[in-house]
Amino acid sequence: MADSGKYTSRELWHLLPCVVLFSGRGLGAVVSFFRFSHSPRFWVPPEVAHGLVIFGLKHGLFPEVRGQMPECLSIQVCHLRFRTPIGLAAGFDKNAEVIKPLIGMGFGFVEAGTVTKKPQAGNKKPRIFRIVNQKAVVNRLGFNNKGVQRFVKKIDSKELNNLVFGANLGINKTCTDPPAEYAEMVRSVYGLSSYITINVSSPNTAGLRDLQNRGPLGEILASVRDARRSVDQAESVPIFLKIAPDISDELKHDIAEEVVKNKISGLIVSNTTTDLSLLGEGRDMSITQGGLSGRPLFDLSTTVLSEMYSLLRDKAVLIGCGGVSNGAQALRKIKAGASLVQLYTAIVYEGFGVVKKINTELAELLTQEGFSKVEQAVGVDVQTAAEYFSCISVLASRKSANLLAGVRGAAISSVAPVVNKHIEELFECFFNISPVFITSSHAGLFGLRICLAQPTIGADRVADLVAAKTLWPTSDLLVIDMGTATVFNLLDRNGSLYGQVVAPGMSCLVHSMRECTALLPQTPVRESEKIVCDSTAASLETGLYWGYRAMVEGMTRQIMRESVQTLHVVATGGGVSLFRNCDYINHIDELLTIKGIVQIYEKTQG
């Protein structure tokens, strides 16, 4: 992690035995250095370890990655050619000291910074916290760096001429005129780096994230664009905006519009999150503030990435950042809309070898999935209204050539606001219909009451409960929805939803096995009579099936023990038929959600 350049006496004591290791320049020194700076036990403080890595890179103690990069990884973005889409995020090389050796570690590009106009020490130590069991880091560094003048001297070098690297720009904490300061910074580095990033999303500078709001953001981007045009009428150097993952749907739309309006080349999605609850139960409660990076950030940042891609499409380039540590995760970012992918925290836990691993895995996955070039995979998981219509048309044609001709209405159960926008466009453009979007308020139409701490639930749960209450009106119900998450809903005979349990879904378990293991084969989930097997593939199948089944049965048994009512247990969801023999489940209905959607639609139509 980044270092202010000054060590405490305690840190120097930790540093002393490590410095001794550098008396030689052979392999032994490199290995010993790596062991000290990247051991799972982390023998030295974070900023000391980072200082050692920078020292090692400067003095050639890390061997460069040799060999040709797979051709399928090469991609052109904003007129720049990247040998691989995998790059290093800002924060590692704050002062642009080791760009060339970092490229030698296998990165396609490096983003140096964040740098500010004047040098600043950053926030008070301790300010970096390793969460080893989560492979995460919480930092509250505060843009510690040596200032833009020194930064410019470092990047104004002939040895960097053929390398792709970015300059990440921030503002000093004493700044009183952000638009002017960002513009001045752009003029200072313009033409020296391959691209420029405007950072308005670090959580560790007071008030900085407020600059993402439409008014101040528009002023900053307009000022930045004017600065670029003042030195380059062709506006040839790409400018990116780095955003936080903790933003509202309204702000996502505002950011997208300001990016297009001010001809910003693209977005980096995302910076760290301030939602430390992502670390889960048992986290160190003494860590109350800072930016969380690493594995817990992956899902949140990828969701925001896909939403921004859905809003921008070909109007801006996206760089995905947050929680990437293997090729499968890099590909998920790409499929969610990223043309390029950045990482950082993975290096803290796995060292520079993780870069080669990700490149290799990504190339293999692209080939396995039939992509000859990485750009072919960009955004394939994000669909537009026209693409949704195409999918519906294909599915409908398999049943009847005239099936879509009879569509007179639509009801949608969805918890993805950006997707909702495209679905609404689909029905308005292709069917001239305004669809009904199911919300928690529809529960009241059927006499249901949501008696939870938060009186809003997902649309699919509303539909499940409506259908279940209609089918079993005099029963106290436990409705189990086996979706992405497995949700246990307690609905009494009077229509009150008074309790819930949320557990991992089968798809989450399968995905976790695939993401977190390098050598295990992909396997389907099938019902099986026995557990013990003699092959890896078969044992994976039985482990997933019986593990999930045991979880459902165990949860249900415990809920029934705690309940004062006799519960009628109903299960629904994709693949629920696999669990028809589960103990305690009285009824399985694969179409329960659909039945609820139909009932809600009919009720709203009078």
Summary of the structure (lengths in Angstrom):
residues: 606
radius of gyration: 26.7
end to end distance: 61.2
largest distance: 83.3
contacts: 2024
relative contact order: 0.07
helix: 46%
strand: 16%
